[in-house]
Amino acid sequence: MNTSYLFLAAGFEEIEALTAVDVLRRAGIPVKTVSITESLQVTGAHGITVKADVLYDNTLFDAPEWLILPGGLPGADNLYDFAPLHGLLENQAASKNGRIAAICAAPGVVLGQMGLLKGVKATCYPGFEEKMEGAEAVTAPVVTDGKFVTGNGPANALRWSLEIVRQTLGEQSAQEVGSGMLYYRETPVDYNFG
């Protein structure tokens, strides 16, 4: 399994970023946090500073398993404004096996404004739907369509992260990781469209 990368920009949503990294690592999925700034130290939207694993400029992204975008403001805007990330996301979207996960503002602010969600069912933080250009906006906590997994916000960061695990390793692995964290879905709901 190839390495996945989660991108940290100043103002990222801490719950979304750290939940994803924690859950993927619990599942045994290799994931690195990537600072798009000039420093490994990146401060989130709520003043929590995290030390990234690597700097974007020093990283060779060789056939990533997942590219993962937490939301938060101005984090999502900073991700969108970071031009080098555009090419990486476009290549991932066009690749045969590469997948992309985004949550909160990031599906609209980053993927939508880049035109990567055209014809894709997706969710985002309420109010950002108009930025998901060409997407079919779905009101759901987590939506999977093809190579995209989108989530609507911080309260659903765990569900979104477990869906990334499910898409990578299957339902049993996702259930095992979720059960180990005492996460139980009351009613199984499948928002998988692709």
CORTA-V222142 format. One record per pair of residues at least 6 apart in sequence whose ideal C-beta (glycine too) atoms are under 6 Angstrom apart, sorted by sequence separation. I is the first residue (numbers start at 1). J is the second residue. D is the distance in whole Angstrom. If there is no record, write none. Layout:
BEGIN
i-><I;I>
j-><J;J>
d-><D;D>
END
This chain:
BEGIN
i-><43;92;111;24;35;143;41;42;92;129;165;166;102;142;151;165;21;41;42;69;122;40;141;40;162;165;122;6;149;6;107;117;120;121;123;141;149;108;118;162;35;107;121;123;142;113;115;117;141;142;33;112;33;34;35;36;105;108;112;123;32;104;112;122;142;32;34;109;121;93;105;108;108;121;8;67;107;120;158;3;4;5;6;7;8;9;45;61;123;125;120;122;125;3;5;7;76;80;123;14;76;80;79;12;13;14;71;73;66;67;68;69;71;76;8;11;14;64;71;76;66;71;69;69;107;8;36;20;99;100;101;102;103;143;144;145;146;104;142;145;140;17;16;16;13;103;12;13;5;13;12;2;4;11;2;4;5;6;7;2;11;12;101;1;11;9;10;9;9;7;121;16;16;13;16;19;23;27;15;19;29;13;16;20;15;19;27;27;26>
j-><49;98;117;31;42;150;49;50;100;137;173;174;111;151;160;174;31;51;52;79;132;51;152;52;174;177;135;20;163;21;122;132;135;136;138;156;164;124;134;178;52;124;138;140;159;131;133;135;159;160;52;131;53;54;55;56;125;128;132;143;53;125;133;143;163;54;56;131;143;116;128;131;132;145;33;92;132;145;183;30;31;32;33;34;35;36;72;88;150;152;148;150;153;32;34;36;105;109;152;44;106;110;110;44;45;46;103;105;99;100;101;102;104;109;42;45;48;98;105;110;101;106;106;110;150;52;82;68;147;148;149;150;151;191;192;193;194;153;191;194;191;70;70;71;70;160;70;71;64;72;72;63;65;72;64;66;67;68;69;65;74;75;164;65;75;75;78;78;79;79;193;103;104;104;154;157;161;165;154;158;168;154;157;161;157;161;173;177;177>
d-><5;4;5;4;5;5;6;6;6;4;6;4;5;5;3;5;6;6;6;6;6;5;6;5;5;6;5;6;5;6;5;5;5;5;5;4;6;5;3;5;4;4;5;5;5;6;6;4;5;5;4;5;5;6;5;5;5;4;4;5;4;5;5;6;5;6;5;6;6;5;5;3;5;4;6;5;6;5;6;5;4;6;5;5;5;5;4;6;5;6;6;4;5;6;5;6;4;5;5;4;5;5;5;5;6;6;5;6;5;5;5;4;2;4;4;5;5;6;4;6;6;5;4;6;4;5;5;6;4;6;4;6;4;5;4;4;4;5;6;4;5;4;4;6;5;5;5;5;5;3;5;5;5;6;6;4;6;4;6;4;4;4;5;6;4;5;6;4;5;6;4;5;6;6;6;4;4;4;4;6;6;6;5;5;5;5;6;5;5>
END
